[in-house]
Amino acid sequence: MQQIFNFVIRNKTFLLFLLLFGIALSLTIQSHSYHKSKFINSANSVTGGVYGTVNGIGQYFNLKTQNEILVEENQKLREALFNSASISKTKIDSTLIDKRFEVISAEVFKNSYNLPNNHLTINRGKRDSVAQDFGVITSKGIVGIVDNTSKKYATVLSILSKNSRINAKLKRSNQSGSLTWNTKSPYVVQLEDVSKFAKISVGDTIVTGGKSAIFPKDINIGTIKDFTTDVGGDTYVINVDLFNNMTTLEHVYIIINKDKKELEQLEAQSNEQ
């Protein structure tokens, strides 16, 4: 306290000047509308800048929450899209429709892309109803197929694997083939066994064929980079530029086909006959 008194005594002249200057400035602003408006505008500019900065900082730290909201919304939209595609165009009472597909979101904890057989680890498992052979995608295209699960986690066989083989087709002509990977580039996969009579062009879109219980049809994969014929000359080998950047995956969606077991049991019975 004594130090405060000493400071005031030492600087009494300067402090008196500031007090009188403040009173004079206040009287000037109050008595002149022009000066008053200028002062208010300046104050608004300063406070606006401060609020903008504070709001920007708040938005930055809120990005994770907003991303989670967007992921959840995308999950619901994709689920609705897959189910609408599996329903006949004939109008049906919506209460009678048994939704075939369910979509759940997940985060990627680990992702390899430079090995002959690459895998991802995601934070969904048996407690989330995730099981082997469920399809995994992003908003841009397919990622792979679940191959192992624990209580809280699952591993996914990436499409960047020499053991991966997925039914796919040319979107324009519906000519189908098998999607594989030659282990050379994480940005390019191959579509094999496409008939040499198929009409194809560089830039054509490749999508899922829908001939399995894993992926619905018409999910994006990529575009044709180039193509050649195989050794026998009967089919094309097509290089496909992936829509997904498989090296930077963060959020994915798991596709649950509720009819999968029923379809597999029916096919097994047919194979036994």
PAZALUM-336494 format. One record per atom (N, C-alpha, C): x, y, z; residue in one letter. Coordinates in steps of 0.001 Angstrom, whole numbers, plus 500000, padded with zeros to 6 digits. Layout:
REM PAZALUM-336494
XYZa;...
//
This chain:
REM PAZALUM-336494
500826498800500000m;500000500000500000m;500868501261500000m;501916501248500816q;502829502383500895q;503459502680499540q;503756501583498762q;504353501765497448q;503391502461496494q;502108502178496662i;501106502831495813i;501066504329496110i;501044504658497416f;501044506068497800f;502284506783497266f;503428506133497379n;504672506729496880n;504613506965495382n;504020506012494651f;503891506142493186f;503002507329492833f;501866507473493547v;500947508584493282v;501618509927493558v;502346509998494685i;503018511253495054i;504078511622494011i;504850510617493564r;505918510883492589r;505365511330491243r;504202510836490891n;503658511093489554n;502357511891489613n;502185512712490662k;500915513408490850k;500608514375489715k;501651515012489189t;501422515960488092t;500920515246486839t;501565514150486479f;501163513389485283f;499773512779485467f;499497512254486653l;498190511652486916l;497086512706486885l;497379513904487407l;496399514996487339l;496119515386485896l;497188515382485059f;497017515694483639f;496100514661482968f;496335513385483249l;495494512340482658l;494046512476483089l;493823512820484354l;492461512985484846l;491756514136484136l;492451515299484068l;491853516456483403l;491643516200481912l;492609515508481269f;492479515189479843f;491273514281479606f;491084513309480500g;489952512402480374g;488637513136480521g;488562514075481494i;487330514839481687i;487039515705480471i;488089516351479951a;487923517213478773a;487478516396477556a;488078515239477369l;487723514383476227l;486285513912476344l;485875513577477545s;484507513120477768s;483507514214477478s;483805515450477955l;482902516568477719l;482806516901476230l;483951516772475531t;483969517056474095t;483111516047473325t;483253514776473667i;482487513718472977i;480997513873473247i;480642514213474496q;479237514333474863q;478574515544474222q;479337516620474010s;478742517871473523s;478789518011472004s;479537517163471323h;479628517235469856h;479239515894469245h;478168515901468446s;477650514654467864s;478661513989466929s;479442514827466189y;480431514264465266y;481487513465466019y;482055514099467072h;483067513411467867h;482483512177468548h;481242512279468987k;480589511143469658k;480448509961468711k;480001510212467460s;479827509135466489s;481159508490466124s;482212509340466002k;483534508798465686k;484043507897466806k;483796508341468042f;484246507553469193f;483513506204469247f;482197506234469019i;481405504997469062i;481848504036467965i;482077504581466755n;482521503726465650n;483867503084465942n;484777503890466534s;486100503357466872s;485989502279467940s;485144502527468942a;484954501543470006a;484350500255469461a;483361500406468566n;482745499222467959n;483750498425467143n;484639499156466451s;485644498486465640s;486586497658466505s;487005498263467639v;487918497560468541v;487252496349469164v;486035496568469728t;485333495451470382t;484955494379469367t;484607494828468144g;484282493844467102g;485471492973466769g;486655493598466691g;487868492830466420g;488177491842467520g;487981492304468773v;488230491409469919v;487263490230469907v;485958490542469707y;484965489469469670y;485229488505468514y;485666489067467361g;485960488200466223g;487099487248466516g;488130487794467165t;489277486943467530t;488873485848468512t;488105486255469547v;487643485278470548v;486763484221469897v;485876484664468986n;484989483722468308n;485780482766467428n;486820483303466742g;487661482443465898g;488370481381466703g;488872481787467888i;489540480817468758i;488556479755469225i;487340480200469576g;486312479244470014g;485937478272468915g;485819478783467680q;485486477913466552q;486593476896466298q;487849477336466462y;488969476416466239y;488903475239467203y;488684475547468491f;488635474465469473f;487336473663469380f;486369474179468619n;485098473474468452n;485073472639467175n;486173472634466426l;486206471922465152l;485935470430465322l;486494469815466357k;486301468386466567k;484833468058466742k;484147468865467540t;482720468633467762t;481948468786466458t;482274469825465689q;481585470045464420q;481851468915463431q;483087468408463415n;483413467278462549n;482601466046462926n;482440465820464222e;481654464672464677e;480201464802464249e;479676466022464304i;478296466259463866i;478159465982462376i;479129466462461581l;479090466239460131l;479203464761459793l;480062464035460505v;480209462595460274v;478895461881460555v;478232462269461634e;476958461637461991e;475892461929460942e;475866463167460435e;474904463517459403e;475181462744458114e;476458462633457730n;476818461859456539n;476426460405456689n;476598459880457899q;476236458487458174q;474746458267457897q;473905459160458385k;472459459020458182k;472082459182456721k;472730460127456024l;472435460346454612l;472823459133453771l;473979458541454068r;474435457390453291r;473541456180453558r;473127456013454778e;472230454910455108e;470924455052454330e;470387456271454289a;469158456519453538a;469364456278452045a;470536456680451532l;470843456506450109l;470921455036449739l;471648454234450525f;471783452817450232f;470441452105450277f;469622452463451245n;468327451803451380n;467362452217450283n;467422453479449862s;466543453913448775s;466913453225447475s;468210452932447302a;468661452257446084a;468228450804446049a;467984450208447223s;467625448793447276s;466119448576447234s;465355449672447197i;463895449586447180i;463386449854445777i;462352449130445358s;461764449323444044s;461229450736443897s;461204451247442687k;460692452581442434k;459189452663442667k;458536451503442756t;457111451499443049t;456870452076444425t;455843452910444582k;455561453520445866k;455057452475446845k;455688452415448023i;455337451452449052i;455176452196450358i;454269451743451180d;454100452326452502d;455416452221453260d;455958453349453711s;457273453358454355s;457303452519455618s;456171452284456257t;456140451491457484t;456348450012457192t;456196449619455923l;456362448213455556l;457766447902455067l;458603448928454935i;459949448740454406i;460906448321455515i;461560447189455354d;462571446731456303d;463931447175455773d;464554448153456414k;465809448696455921k;466883447617455863k;467493447488454706r;468490446439454493r;469867446847455010r;470208448114454861f;471551448568455224f;471537449496456430f;472555449344457246e;472791450257458354e;474221450769458220e;474438452040458535v;475760452650458401v;476189453222459744v;477400452887460183i;477943453466461407i;479305454081461107i;479628455139461805s;480898455844461574s;481993455291462473s;483224455513462076a;484376455060462868a;485573455955462573a;486522455968463502e;487765456688463318e;488892455700463019e;489809456130462171v;490953455294461810v;492075455538462817v;492478454483463528f;493564454581464499f;494921454270463868f;494913453404462863k;496162452999462216k;495862452669460766k;496790453023459885n;496569452792458462n;497901452573457765n;498063451413457148s;499267451149456349s;498903451185454875s;499865451574454037y;499589451669452606y;500820451378451748y;501916450959452373n;503135450701451601n;503618449257451723n;502710448363452140l;503035446941452249l;502295446159451170l;502686444921450910p;501930444118449935p;500490443870450375p;500294443699451697n;498952443528452251n;498745444563453359n;497941445567453073n;497750446672454007n;496446446538454789n;496477447059456023h;495320446997456906h;495092448348457580h;493848448544458029l;493500449679458868l;492990449140460201l;493153449922461256t;492533449623462545t;491553450735462860t;490305450370463185i;489260451356463461i;488675451131464851i;488042452160465398n;487559452107466784n;486110451628466894n;485767450608466134r;484460449951466247r;484690448447466271r;483883447735467082g;484072446292467194g;482777445546467434g;482895444413468089k;481733443551468300k;480630444237469093k;481006445081470058r;479980445758470851r;479179446752470008r;479707447118468827d;479006448015467904d;478339447239466770d;478263445903466928s;477649445007465924s;478476444899464649s;479758445225464722v;480644445088463567v;481158443653463502v;481135443067462324a;481560441680462143a;482402441547460882a;482973440394460716q;483821440103459554q;483034440260458263q;483711440723457217d;483152440879455869d;482156442036455741d;482209443007456643f;481430444229456449f;482248445199455599f;481584445909454696g;482258446867453844g;482594448153454578g;483696448792454192v;484135450051454800v;484380451065453679v;483837452262453845i;483945453289452812i;484230454647453458i;484464455670452631t;484464457065453070t;483441457800452214t;483366459104452383s;482446459897451572s;482860459925450107s;484112459527449810k;484611459567448437k;484585458211447739k;484699457119448501g;484741455810447854g;485045454692448825g;485271453482448283i;485470452305449126i;486872452288449719i;486994451643450881v;488254451541451608v;488715450102451734v;487810449200452108g;488193447808452292g;487091447008452962g;487471445860453540i;486509444925454136i;487011444503455511i;486122444539456501v;486485444110457850v;486919442651457830v;488090442345458440d;488538440946458464d;488666440372459872d;488847441212460880n;488900440713462254n;488301441759463195n;487674441272464285t;487081442189465257t;487418441762466682t;487522442741467571s;487588442503469010s;486392443223469614s;486362443357470921k;485220443996471563k;485044445441471100k;486147446205471062k;486044447633470755k;486684448050469435k;487406447137468780y;488138447517467577y;487949446488466464y;488363446891465275a;488325445981464126a;489478446323463196a;489953445316462489t;490941445545461438t;490253445392460093t;490719446161459151v;490104446207457825v;491146445856456777v;490841444865455938l;491704444548454809l;491525445630453761l;492551446421453551s;492490447549452627s;492363447064451190s;491795447920450329i;491797447591448898i;493220447608448357i;494137448207449123l;495560448162448774l;496167446888449359l;495708445767448865s;496199444464449306s;496151443495448135s;497187442710448002k;497202441726446906k;496183440626447135k;495652440520448378n;494626439523448679n;493212440071448526n;493093441351448194s;491772441964448038s;491229441714446636s;489964441362446587r;489295441141445294r;487823441523445448r;487411442600444807i;486085443173445007i;485372443320443671i;484097442955443664n;483296443100442448n;483081444580442134n;483419444971440892a;483270446367440468a;482835446396439009a;482444447584438557k;481959447690437181k;482202449083436622k;482094449190435302l;482122450478434639l;480734451106434787l;480668452295435316k;479374452917435599k;478577453156434321k;479255453522433254r;478561453881432024r;477961452671431315r;478672451547431289s;478228450390430510s;477781449199431351s;478014449255432673n;477679448150433584n;478512446898433353n;479577446977432554q;480476445841432371q;481257445634433667q;481219444402434178s;481805444150435491s;483167443472435396s;483899443517436522g;485196442877436620g;485579442733438081g;486834442443438339s;487330442270439703s;488362443335440016s;488150444027441129l;489076445073441553l;490208444451442359l;491440444654441918t;492622444093442577t;493676445189442747t;494831444816443297w;495928445775443462w;497251445096443140w;498063445749442310n;499342445170441899n;500503445560442815n;500207446220443935t;501158446605444997t;502115447727444596t;501886448378443469k;502845449385442993k;502585450782443545k;501354451270443475s;501043452633443895s;499830452648444819s;499872453420445913p;498708453504446802p;497581454359446233p;497806454946445068y;496799455808444454y;496097455141443266y;496588453976442855v;496059453318441655v;495805451840441934v;494596451372441589v;494266449943441671v;493919449455440273v;493668448152440154q;493412447571438842q;492024446909438787q;491365447071437668l;490114446367437394l;490403445342436311l;490279444067436667e;490615442976435750e;489366442242435281e;489576441372434276d;488525440493433757d;487352441240433141d;487604442418432594v;486565443156431883v;486588442741430418v;485451442361429883s;485369441864428512s;485981442832427508s;486679442273426531k;487314443106425500k;486279443798424613k;485025443357424706f;483960443979423916f;483334445180424643f;483769445424425851a;483240446562426605a;483746447875426016a;482881448883426003k;483269450203425532k;483821450985426731k;485104451299426676i;485727452014427794i;486544453186427277i;486671454199428117s;487452455391427771s;488166455893429016s;489304456518428809v;490026457147429922v;489115458198430560v;489038458170431871g;488183459102432593g;486841458531432990g;486461457354432451d;485203456715432847d;485232456381434335d;484079456433434981t;483980456172436415t;483798454684436698t;484493454207437719i;484370452825438178i;483650452828439523i;482639451949439671v;481853451864440904v;481723450402441316v;481194450182442524t;480972448809442977t;479866448158442165t;480000446829441966g;479046446115441127g;477790445674441855g;477866445544443188g;476686445144443956g;476335443678443856g;477277442842443372k;476990441416443229k;477463440597444428k;477661441266445552s;478010440573446789s;477210441198447916s;477267440559449087a;476528441076450242a;477348442087451031a;478504442490450485i;479405443379451230i;479143444842450920i;479169445215449636f;478965446606449244f;477685446754448434f;476891447794448702p;475795448121447781p;476376448515446429p;475566448464445401k;476067448835444081k;476222450344443945k;477059450723443006d;477256452118442591d;477946453002443621d;478751452417444515i;479600453232445379i;480852453593444587i;481242454843444622n;482378455308443830n;483679454610444215n;484511454378443211i;485854453824443419i;486908454751442828i;486770455082441538g;487743455936440890g;487439456115439419g;488426456600438678t;488268456801437238t;489382456071436485t;489102455737435235i;490067455001434417i;491259455892434067i;492447455420434419k;493684456134434107k;494203455703432733k;494290454401432523d;494669453824431237d;494279452353431251d;494447451657430131f;494057450246430074f;494823449520428974f;494964448213429165t;495594447333428180t;494812446033428154t;495118445173427193t;494518443839427181t;495464442858427869t;494882441781428410d;495710440793429096d;496507439966428090d;497267439013428601v;498134438194427738v;497326437458426687v;496154436940427070g;495326436193426124g;494588437074425148g;494473438360425468g;493798439289424570g;492289439270424667g;491741438558425673d;490287438428425791d;489656439441426738d;490442439986427651t;489906440924428646t;490838442121428816t;490292443167429405y;491072444367429704y;491640444303431122y;492804444910431284v;493339445237432603v;493360446754432678v;492568447300433595i;492353448743433656i;492998449319434909i;493803450356434754n;494345451089435894n;493340452157436316n;493043452177437614v;491999453058438142v;492598454035439149v;492462455331438863d;492851456368439831d;491779456433440913d;492173456172442166l;491209456143443263l;490698457541443607l;489403457634443934f;488864458878444462f;489411459131445866f;489538458055446650n;490081458162448003n;491593458364447973n;492086459204448852n;493520459220449124n;493744458246450276n;494205457049449976m;494308455987450973m;495419456240451994m;496201457285451777t;497309457573452702t;496912458553453805t;495714459140453722t;495328460180454693t;493949459933455297t;493577458672455472l;492241458356455982l;492121458688457468l;491007459309457847e;490740459643459246e;489391459118459719e;488338459375458941h;486998458906459278h;486485457972458186h;485823456906458594v;485266455946457646v;483848455575458078v;483139454875457179y;481802454387457472y;481761452879457237y;481142452168458165i;481007450715458058i;479598450403457590i;479471449581456558i;478176449223455996i;477747447861456536i;476626447839457233i;476092446599457783i;474909446164456926i;475051445039456250n;473965444469455453n;473196443499456342n;472000443871456737k;471218443051457659k;470772441722457037k;470781441653455715d;470377440426455024d;471558439526454689d;472755439899455120k;473968439195454717k;473930437709455089k;473624437386456343k;473604435989456791k;472581435177456016k;471411435762455809e;470358435055455075e;470788434755453645e;471411435730452992l;471877435539451620l;472965434470451541l;473902434506452494e;474989433527452504e;474476432114452756e;473522431971453661q;472943430659453933q;472215430113452714q;471485430993452022l;470773430573450827l;471730430151449723l;472815430915449548e;473812430568448522e;474532429268448871e;474799429053450170a;475455427811450603a;474572426606450305a;473280426754450537q;472351425660450250q;472324425347448759q;472386426380447931s;472367426189446477s;473640425486446013s;474779425822446627n;476047425209446248n;476125423741446634n;475376423354447687e;475382421963448134e;474549421072447226e;473639421648446489q;472759420841445631q;473461420409444345q;
//
